[in-house]
Amino acid sequence: MTSVFDQGFSIQAHWERRAETPDALAARFVRTIDRLQEIDSVFALWTCGSKRPKKFETVRDHFAEEVAAGLTKDDWGEPDSINGYWFSAFTRDQPRNCTFEVSVHAGSTYPWPFPNDITFSTNLSVSPDSAIATYRIFKPALLAMVEAWEPVCAKSYPDLLIASVPGGIYFHQTWIQYLCPWLASLVTPPPAPVIVEHLPNGGLLMSATQETFDIENPAHMAAARSIAAAIAPLNALPWAERARG
């Protein structure tokens, strides 16, 4: 029998074209790490570095330099600002099955529906400890990302849950789903047992369960499918032409 812990758990948030400076992106990233550190001691210490490993606490006050070093380059090694910046950090001084990574691609104005994103994930090379793959950690982590990055949408899931989702489908079955205010206005939230929360910013949060999501649990899967049915119409929107606001 497949265990939900055979693969990792992740959160992904996406947003539209948004030109931002390294200073602005660094401020968002530092805010994200600060919020994660408030959630659990597993997030106390981080390592980053675009060219060599550095302790995050030693560069947080000038993290814009790390962001700038992650500017996309074209095939000839020239700056490609339309594709934005790439930067990341991962937790340190934890067992491998209790480590996390936060990776960001932001500042892009590439003409694609959601060219910018942030991913929060457990260590992909080892099954995560059940103590960290919890709603207690993943819900506030998702909300921390929403607060810092103002995405169009965000979702949390065990990797096994969406392994079969076709490419290019943004809205599908998830453990926890966030929609920004203008998307939330287009959706009728599903009934219980899905947990529905209307957030202070006008966004919508839907959770299939407050337990660790298990693909072998029929109740969890039924709730995830209910979320998917509620948000499926969003896949038909003309994303390339739609502007937020």
N, C-alpha and C positions, 0 to 999 in steps of 0.2 A: 504494500500500500504506500502511495506517495504521501510524504509528510509535507506540511506547509513550510517546515523549516529546511527542506531540501534546497531551497533557493532563498534569496534574500527578500527584504522588504524595502520599499522605496516610497518617496514622495517626489512628484514632479509638478512644477508650476510653470505656466507658459504665459507670455504676453506679446502684444503686438510690436510693430516697429517703434523703437524708442531710442533716439540718439542721446547718449549720456557720457559725461566726462569720466575719466578715471577717478577723480575726486568724489563724484556723486556715487559711482559704483562701489568705491571703497567704503563710503559711509553706510550704504545699504548692507554690504557684506559684514562689516563690523557689528552693525545692529543685529544681524541674524545670529552671529556667534554669541553675542551677549545674551540674546533671548534664549538660545539653546542652553547656555550655561546655567540659566535660572531653572531649567526643567529638571536636570539630573546631574549628579557628579560625574557621570560617564562622559559629559561634554566639557569637563573642566579644562583640559589641555589639548591644544591643536598644533599641528605642523602644517606649514604651507611652503610656497616657494616655486616660482616658475622655472628657475634654472638650477637651484640647489635647495635642499631642505632647510627651513628656518622655523624656529619656534614662533608661533603666531604672536605671542605676547610681546616679542621683541620688535615686531614690525607693524603692529596694529595701528600705531599713530602715524605711520607713513605708508599705509597699505596701498595707496594710490600708485606707488612705484611698482608694486607687484602686479596690479591691474594693467598698468601701461605696458609692462613687459609681456603681457599676454595678448597684445594686439594681433589680430589675424594677419598673416602674411600670404601673399599670392605665390604662384609657382616660381616666381623669380626672386622671392625673398623681399619683395617690396610691401610696405604697409597696405592693408586692404580694409580700410576703416568701415566700409559698408557692412562687413561681416562681424564687426564688434570685437569684444575681448573674451578671453578664456582664462579662468583662474579657479582655484580650488583650495581646500584644506581638508585634513583628516585628523581624527582624534588620535592621541598618542597615550602611551603608558597604560594601555588597557589590553586584556586578552584579545586575540585576533577575532574571536567570535562576539566581541562586545565593542567593535570599532565601527565608526561611521565616516562617511565622506560627504562633503558638500561641494558640488561642482557647479560653476556658473558659466553660461554663455550669454552675454548681455551687451547692450550698447549697439545692437545691430539694427540697421535700417534696410536690410535685404527685403525685397518685395515678396514676402511669404506671409501667410496668415499669422503665424506665431514664431518669429525667428529667434526669440529670446527665451531662455529657460533657466531654471535652477533645479538641480536634482540632489536630494538627500537620500542616502542609501546605506544599508548595512554592508559589511565587507563581502564582496562578490565571490571571494575565493574560499569561503568557509560558511557553513550553516550558522545563522545567528543564535545566540543564547536566547532562550525563550523569555528571559527576564527583561530583555531590551525591546523585543518585538511586541510592544504593548500599546494599547490605546492611550494609556497614561503618558507615553512618550510621543507617539506619532500624531495625536490630535494637536497638542500644543506646538509641536514642531511645525506642522502644516500651517497653523495660525501665525506662527512667528515669521514664516516665509511670506505669507499673505501680507502681513503688516509691513515688512521691510521692502518687498518688491512690487506690491500692487499689481498682481497678475490678473489676467483675464479669467484663468481657471487654474485649479490645482487638484491633484488627486493622490491618494495614498493607497497602496495595494501590496499584497504579497506578489512577487514576480510571477509565480505560477498562475495567478488569477488571470493575467492578461497575456499570457504567452501565445494564445491563439487569436488575439485581436488583430484584424488586418491593419496594415500600415495606412497612415493617413486618417484614421478614425480617432478623433480627439475625445469623444464622449461615449463611454462604454461602462461596463460593470466595474465597480471599485469598492474598496473598503470605506474610504472617506472621500467625499467630493465637495469641492468649493467652487462656487460660481460668483463672479463679480456682479455688482448691482444690475447692470443692464442685461446680463444673461439671466440672472435670477428672475427678472421681470417677465421672462419668456417661458418660464417653467412652472408647472403645477407640481409641487412636491408630492412624493408618494406617501401613502398612509403608513401607520405603524405596522410592523415593528421598526421601520426605518426611523432613525432619530433625526429630526429636522430642527435646525436652529437658524433663526434670522439674526444676522450679525449686526453690530452697531453701524458698520460702514454701509449697510444696505445689501450686503452679500448674503449668500445662502450656503449653509453647510448641511450636508446629509451624510449620515453614518449608518452603515449596514448593521453594525454591532459595536458594543463597547468592549467586547472580548477581543482577543487576538484573532484576526480573521483566519478561518480554516476552510480551505476549499472542499474538504471532506464533510463539512457540516452543512446539511441541507438547509437549515434555517439561515445560515450566513449567505449561502448562494442564492436563496430565494430573495433575500433583502437586496443583494447586489444586483440581481436581475431587475428588481423593482426600481432601483436607482437608474439603471441603464435605460429602462423603458421611459422614465420621466425625462431624461436628458437627450434621448435619441434624436428628437426633432432638431436639436441644435446642430447636428451634423449636416443638415440641409441648408444652413444659412450660407450666403455667398461670402465666405470668409475673406477672400482676397480684396473685396470691395468695401467690406463693412468697416466703419470707423467707430471706435468707442466714444460714448458720450452724447 
